[in-house]
Amino acid sequence: MDINDAVLTCAINILWTNAVGATGKKVTFKTATLRLIRNDVRELFIDVTGEKAKPIKFKLKDIMVHKKFMSEGKATINFKAENCAMYLSNAPPSTLMYFLRTIFIKLNGEQKDEATTQKQLRAHMLSGKPSNFEEVSPVTTTEMIMARKKAGLLGKGSVTTPSPLAAKKRRYEDLSGANGQVSSQAPAAKRLYQDQSTQSLGIEENVKLCEEQLEVLRACTSGKSIFFTGSAGTGKSFLLRKIISALPPDGTVATASTGVAACLIGGTTLHAFAGIGGGDYGLPRCIELASRPGSALIWRKCKRLIIDEISMLDGQYFEKIEAVARHIRKNDKPFGGIQLILCGDFLQLPPVVKSDYNSTPTQRFCFQSSAWEKCIQCVFELKQVHRQSDPEFVKILNHIRIGYVNDEITKRLRATSKQKIEGDGILATQLCSHTNDAQSINESKLESLDGEKILFQAEDSDANMSKQLDSQLQATSRLYLKVNAQVMLLKNINIASGLVNGARGVVVRIEKGIPVVRFKNNREYLCKQEKWIIKTASGGTVTRTQVPLKLAWAFSIHKSQGLTLDCVEMSLSKVFEAGQAYVALSRAKSMDSLRILDFDPKQVWANAQVLQFYKLFRRRLHDSTMIPLGAKNIKREKTDGQRASALAKIKKSLFDKPLVSIS
């Protein structure tokens, strides 16, 4: 989706007040389009067009913008001269942010010659012609630089390290200044540029989408039900956050099959949303549970359902919630007419399915359920890897992903056992196949250090939700630390400086009750408390404030999903699931940061049913792509049979080869 910075579609309430502040005229649009336009003398206006209503134009002069709730798709624009307030709601957060930023840049980013403006205005009035309006041109680099200069943003700190004045928190941003003119002192508007504000929306503005990611985003915003996949490190969770920010908040529900994955996209677990618990009951009982007033209301309000890590959701549960959706919503369309946005990699960790000892579940994976094909309109595969930059390592990982290991790969991975990847007192994190093993290692290593343990207690907005927060967040409710403890950062603090989620470090001292950590890049950071926000199934939020650290002598493979580790050691001898070895290996950023103690090719395998699914998946993906048959001036002398034969040869050459190749 190519975002037009000067166009926004959302719900709007417009209120006019009289001289004493009493509400007069009121206009409400459930859906309206806002456009930034100019008149003949280059004055800026907002054009509001609602369904079956004449456009209303508001001059952008003497305005104040309140954007505290921009991440929820809400904002207010006050037009002081007209005693009017425009309340925006249900706006896609990213589009809203771009729209408000464009207003700020256009108001501040142009050199205005007052004499020229007055001359143009006088000439226009004398001509007697009606005003003509045109859409605002895209933001230019010159305008951005000029806007920053006028706002006093240049020379007072970097984008990620703002000056003390610019970093002050305010409830609103005044784009017009105290005297009613565009102000040269508007530091609060800097949040429209900063990484912090965009990341709070899940937008991550400085990181642009590649073309294959944009294709997925366009399909989502056009209302199609899709499934997109990709190997580890192709930016699936990053893309999901972009998708969420580009959709209207009302009716959009972001979920994941696991709590950790739900936290990464700012959503809730699918089980909490569905209202049927673990789905252990028969379909009639599941429908009965979901029909309770609270759960039924959530299902009826849902228009777009996002499910991350769909690969870890078993097929029977998927089939049950599809039937529940149709029943509760009284709609026989697939999933009750809800748009589905599914994401996951079936070649990574499979779902945990309860079954009898002597039986194998017939629908372990979602794609094996009868509901899968009915619900999915489009499929996509992300192929560009962003986590690893070494082509050799990427090729090895692609082979491991499909369970293929040759002598060359075995030799290369075994050679890592002799690598020294530690440095400056920072040890490698050991990845374990079992969660209990990782927990035992961390506890014993902490106890062996000198000194007393210091407790860091989390502050939860709802004490009754602490157990659920522990299951969804990497940040624990109770964290014990000592000096020299090996830790991992759990938040993106400063991407440019390497202070990112998964960065490894060691506690060097405790200052005034706050741990100081030296990270692998030799940077010391005072780890102050950070806030995590979890959404509930009903749309509310629960917050946890805690030091963004976790003990990191050891980590479980299941808990490491989504992380990028810059210093990791692993033993794969206890691997017990298909894809587990691949998930562990793909956490490493490079071969130089990886040490494998006992690599055995027998511990690498992929599920045969999943491999068959991906073979058919790629055929479907190919069939849905238009293949040009040549230029128009070429004579079409081939018969239909000849063309079909040629097309079959193309398919055979594409799909009868291994999924990846390595030299």
N, C-alpha and C positions, 0 to 999 in steps of 0.2 A: 504494500500500500504506500503510495507516494503521498505523504501528508502535505496538504495545502495549508500553509501557516496562516492564511488570511480567511479561512472558511471554517466554521464550527457548527455542528448540528447537536442540539440538546433541548431540554425542557427549559422554558423561560417564564418568569413572572415579572411583570413591569408595574411598578407602583409610582404614582405621582403624588406629591404632598403639597399642601398650600403653605402660606406664609407662617402659620402657627404650628406646622408639622402634622396636621390631620391628613389622613389618607383620602385622596380624591379618586381620580380615575385609576382603574386597574385592568391590565390586560394579561391573559394567561394563554400560553401555547404549550400543549403537551409535547409537540415536536416543532422546532423552528430552526431555520438556518441563519446564522450570523455571518455576514461578509464584511470585510474591510474594503471601503471604497474611497475614491477621491472625487471632488468636484472640479470645475474648470480652473479654480484658483489654487488647486493642490491642497485643499483642506481635507482632513481625514474625517470619515464618518463610519459608524457601524450601521449596516443595513440589516434589519430584522424582518424576515419573511416567514410567516406562519401559514398553515394550511387554510386555504380559502379566505385569506385576509390580505389587505393591501400592505405593502412594505412600509416599515417605520424607520426613519433615519434619525440617528443621534450623532450630533457633532462631538468629536473627541477633543473637548476642551474643558478644563477645570474638572478633571475626573479623579476619582479615587478608586483603587482596586483592592478588594479584600480577598485574599487567596489562601487563608489558613487551611481550608479544607479542599484544596486543589487536588490532593491525592485521592479524594473521594468523588471527584468529578463535579465539585461545587465551587462557585465563586460569585462575587457581587461587584458590580460596577456602579458607582454613584456618579451621576451627572449633576454637579453642584448648580450649574447655571439654570438647569431645567427643573430643579427640585425633583429629581427622578432617580429611582434605584432599579437596576436590572439584576434579578436573581437568576443565576444559571445553575442548573442541576442535571444529573444524569448525562454529563458530558464525558466522552472518552478522556481519561486523565492526561494522556500524552498529547492529544490534539488540543485540549484546553490549555496545557502549559505552553505549547507552541503559539497558540493564538494570543495569549496574554503577553508572551515574550515579544511577539511581532508588534503588538501595540506599543510596548515600551521602546523597542528599537526604532520604530517609525516616528514616534514622538520626539525621541532624543537624538536620532541618528542622522539628522539632516541640518545643513547650514541654512538658516532661514534669513533671507534679506527682507526686512520689514517694508522697506520702500518699494521693492519689486512686488511684494504681495499686495500692498495697497494699490499699486498701479494696475495690477491684473484685476483686482476686485472692482475698481472704478471703471475699467474698460468693459468688464462683463456687465455691469449694471447699466451702462449707457447703451450697450448693444441691444438690450431688451429681449435677448434670447433666453429660453428656459435653460436651467442648469443641466449639464450633462455629467454623468457619473461613470467612472471606470474602476475596475478592480485594482487593488493595490499590487504593485510589482513585488517579486520575491525579495527577501532581505539580502542585502549585499554585505560584503566584508567591510567596506568603507563605512556603511551605516552602523555596523556593530561596533567598530572601533570608536566612531564618533559618540555612540550612545554610552559606551563605557567611560569615555573621557568626561562627558557631561555628568555622569553619575558618580564621578570620582573613584572609578574602579581600577584605573591603571596606576601602577607604581605604588600600590598599597598592600601588596601581598599577591600570592599566586592564587590560581583557581582553587587548589585543594587546601591552601593555607591562607585563609582570608585575614585581613587586618582586623585588629580588635574592634574597631568601630563598625566595620561591615559585618562582623560576626554576631552583633547584638541581635537578640531575638525580639521580633515585634509581632503584634497581632495582625497588622495589615501593612500594605505598601502603598504610599501616596505617590502616584506618578505625576502629580501636577504641582506640588510645592505649596507653600503657605500663601503665596500671593496670587494664586490662581493661574500662574504661568508654568510652563515646563521647567522644573527645577534642575539646577546643576548639582544639587546635593540630595541624592536619592539612593543612599547606600543600601537600603532595604531591598530594592529591586534586584540586587545582585543574585538573590536566590533563584531568579529566573535563568541564570547562567550556570550556577554552581553544580558540581557533581552531587553534593549532598542532597539538594532538592530533587534532582532527577532520579537519584537512586532511591529516594524515599517513595517515589512513584513506581519504582521498578523499571524506569525508562533507560537508565544508563546511557545518557545522550552521547557521550564522547565515543562510545563503541557503536559503530554503524552496522546495520544488517547487510549481509552479503546478498547476492541476487537470489540464491536458492531459499534463503530465509524470507526474503521479501515475497517470494511466490507463495509461501505458506501463509504469510500474514494477509496477503490479498484474498486468499480463499476464505480465511476466517472472517474477515470484515465483510465479505460478500454474502455471508450466511450459510455457507456449505458445511456439512458435517464431514470432518476429515480425520485421518490418522497420519501422523508423521513420525518417522523413525530416523535413526542414525547411530553411528558408533559412538563410543564414549569420547567426549571432548569436542563434539560437533556443535555445541551451543544449544541443546534442546531446552534446558531450563531457562537460559537467557532469552531465547526466542519466546517461550511461554510468557515470561514477564512482559515482554514487548506486546504480545497479543492481548494480554489482560489489560494493559494500559491503553490499548487502542479500541477497546470495546466499551459500550455504555455500562456503567456499574450496575444499574438496576437490571436484574434478570441474569447477570453474569455470575456464575458460581465457580470458583477455582478450587479444585480438590486434587488429592493425590492418594494413591493406595497406601502410602506410608506417611507417618507423622513428619519425618525428617524432610521428605520431598515436598510435603505440603508447606512446611516452613520456608523452603527455598523460593516458592512462588507466591508466598503471602496468602495462602489459602487454608483450607481445613481438610481433614481426612474424608475420604469418600464415605466411610462407614458412619461418621458422625452426621454427614449430610443426608444419607439415604434413609436413616431412621429404622433400619431393620437389624441393627446390631451386626454380628458376624455372619448373618445369613444362614445360620445353622438349621433353621426351621424350614418346613415345607413352604411352598409358594402361598397357600391360603393364609398361613400365620404371618408371613412377611407382609402381605397386603394389609392384614389387620393391624400390624404394628405401624406401618407407614400411613395408615388412615387416621391415626391420632391427630387431633386438630393442629398441633404445632408442626409436625412432620408434613402433613398434607399441605399446609399453607406454603411451606418451603418448596415443595415439589411444584405447586401451581404457579408460584412466582418465577420459577426458573425458566429462562428462555435459552440460555447458553450454558452448557455444562462442560467444564474443562477437567480432564482427568490425566494427571501426570503419573509416570511409572505404571502405565496400564499393563505392562508386561508382568508385574507382580500381583495382578488381580486374577483370581481363578475364573474360568469360564462359566461355572455354575452361578457364581455370585453376579457376574455381568448379566447373565440371562435373567436372573431374578429381578434385578433392579430395572431392567428394560420392561419386564412385564408389570412391575409395580408402577413405573412411570405412566404407562398406557392406562392402567386402571384408575389411578388417582386423578390424572388429568382428563379422564374421559375422552381420550383421543386415541384412535387406532393406528395413527402413524407411528413409525419406528421411534421408540423412546418417547412416545406421547407428543411428538412434534418438537422436541427439544433439539437444538443444534448441538452436536457433539464435537469436541476438539480433544482428540486423544493423542497421547505422546508416550513413547517408550521404546525400548530396545529389547526384543524377545530373546536376543542372544546374550543378554546379561542375566542377572539373577532371576530365576523362575519363581512363580507363586508358591507359597507354602500351603499345601492342600492336606486336609485331614482325610485319611482313608483307612480302610481296613487293611490288616497286614497282608491278606491274600488277594487284594484287589488293587487295580490301578485306576485312578479317576479317568473317565472318558473325555472330560472337558477340563483338562488342567489349565489350558491357555484360553484367553478370551477369543482368539481367532477360531477356536474349535466350536464355539457356541453358535447356535442357529441364528442368533440375533446379530452377529458381527456383520455379515454381508449386507443385511437389510439396513443397517444403521450408517454405514460408511459410504460416502459419495466420492471422495477423492483421497488418494494416498500420495505421500511425498517421502523422499529419503534425502536427508542432509548428508553430504559426502565430504565437505570441507572441514578438516580437523583444525581446531583452534588451540587446544590444550598443548599439544606437542608440535614442535616445529621441525624436528629431525625426520626427514623422509624415511630413513632406514627404520627408525623406531615405529613410525606410523605403519609401515608395511608389515613389520613383525606383528604388531598389535592386530592388524586386520586379519592376518593368518590365524592368530590365536583365537580371535573372535569366532571363527567358523570351525575351530577345533583341528586346524591343520598345523602340524609341526614337522619340519624336516631336519636333517642333520645340521644344516647351516644355522637354523634358528636355535636349535639346542645348544650348539657350540657357543653362539653369541651370548645367550642368556646365562649359561653356566659360567662364562668368563666374568660376569658381574660379581660373582661371589668373592672375588679378590679386591674389588674396588673399595677405596677409602672415601666414604661420602660424608663422614663427620667433619666438624671443624668448629673451632672456638668454643668448645665445650657443649656443642649441640649434637646430640646423638640422633641416630636414625630412628624413625617411628617404625615399630614392628607391626605389620599387618597380620592379624590372626583370623582363622576361619571361624572361630567360635567366640562369641561376645564374652563369655565367662572367663576365657583365657586372657583376653585383653584386660579385663577388670582386675584380675588377680595380679597380673604383672605390674600394672600401674600402682596398686595399693602396696605391694611389697617393695617396689623401688622407692616410693615416697617414704615409707617407714625406715628404710635403710639410710636416708639422709640425716645429717646432724641437724639439731635445732628442733624447735617446737612447730607443730602444724598450726597454720593460721586459717581460720574459717572465714570464707566469704559467702554470706547468706544472700540469696536472691530476694528481691522484692516483687511479689506478684500482685497484680491488681485484684485478683480474686483468689483467696487462699484455698477455696474449694476446688480450684482448677489446677493446683500445683502438680498433682499426679499426671494429669493429661499433658501439662506443659513439659514435664520431664520426658514423656514419651515422644513429644514432637520436636523438642529443641535439643541442640547439642549442648547448650548452656544448662548446667545442672542447678538444682535449687540450693545444694550445699557443695561448695568447692573448697577442698583443703589444699593449701600450697605451702611450700618451704623454699628457702633460697636454694638455688641449683636444681629446682624441679624442672623437668622437661615439659614444655607446654606447646599448645597449638593455638593460633589465633582463630577466632570464630566469626569475625566480622571483616568486611572490606572497609578499612580505615582510610588508607591512602594508597590507591592502586599504583600511582607513579613511583612511590617509594617502596613498593613490595610488601606493604602491610595489608595483606589480603587474606581472605578466608582459606585456611590451610597452611599459612606460613608457620614455620617451625622456629622455636626460640627457647631460651632458658631464663628463669627468673634470677636476676642478679642482685636484687635488693627489694626491700619493702619501704616505701616512703610515705609516711603519714597514713598508713593503712592501705596504700595502693601499690600493687606489684609493678616493678620496673622490669621489663623483659628485653633482652638483647636477642635480636633475630639473626637469621642466617646471613643477612646482608650487612651485619655489623651495626645495624641501626637499633638504638635503644628507644623504647616507647613506654610511656607511663600509661598503663592499661586501666583507664578509668571505666566506670560502669557504662554499659551500652543498653539499649532497649530493644527487645524483640516484641513484635506484635503478631498475635495469632487470631485469625478470624474464626468465629463460631458458626455453626450451621445456620443459625437464625440471622446472621449478618452482623452480629456484634463483634467486639474485639476484647481480647484479654492480653495484657502486657506483662512481660518479665524484664526486670532490670537487674543485670548481673555483670560481673567482670567477664569480658569476652575471651575467656581462656578455658582450656581443657587439658588435663594431663595427657601427655603424648608419648610416653615410653612405648605404648602399644595401643592399637586401634583395631576394631573388628572390620572385616571386609564389608559387611552389611551396613555398618554405620558410616563407612567412608564414601558411599555413593554421593556424587556431586562435588567431592573435594578434589583439589589439585595439591599433591604433596611434593615438596621440594627436597625431601630427604627421607627415603623409605626403604625398609628392609623387610623381606618376607620369606616365609617357609610355606611351601605349597603342599607339603606332605599330607596334611589333614583336610585338603579340599574334598567336599562331599557332594557338590552340585555342579551341573553343567553351567558354564559361564562364570564360575566363581574365580577361577584363575585369571580369566580375562579382566574381570572387574578390578582385581587386586593390581595387576600389572598396569592397567590403564590409568591408575591414580597417579603414577609417576609422571613428572613433567618432562623428563629426558632419561636416556640410558645412563648418563653420568650421575644422576641422583638416585639410582636404583641398585639394590643389592639382593640377589636371590641366593639363598643358602643351599638349597637342595633341589634344583630344578629337575623334574622328571616329566618327560613328554606324556606319560600315561595319565598325569593329573590334568591334562588339557583335553577337553572334549566339548562338543556342542550337541544339543538335543536334535535328534534326527527329524522330529516333527516340525521343529522350528526352522531347520534348514529347508525343508520342503515348503513351508509357508513363505519363506523369503524368496525361494525360486519362483513360486507363483505370484508373489507380490511384485517382483521385478518385471515379470511378464505383463501384469496388469498396468504397471507404471509405464512400461514401454508402449502398450496398446493405446493408452490415453494420451500419448504425445503425438502431435501431428508430424508426419514425416514428409518433407517436401519431395515431390516426384520430378522436379526439374523445372527449367524456365518455361515460360508460356509459349515461346516461339519454337520449342522442340516438338516435332511431329509425334503424336501419340499413336504409334503404329502397333504397339503391343496389344494383344488380346487381354481380356480380363484374366484368363488362366495364366498367361505369362507374367502379368503383374503380381498375381497372387503367389506364384512360384518364387519370384524375385523377393517379395516381402518375407516369405518363409525363410529364405536363405539368410536375409538380414537378421531375423530373429534368432536363427540357429547360431550365427556367428557371435551374437551378443550374449546368449544365455547358456550355451553349451561349454563355456569356458569357466574356469574358477572365478569366484566372486572378486578375488584380488590376485595380484601377481607380485612376485618379489624377485629382484635380480641379485 
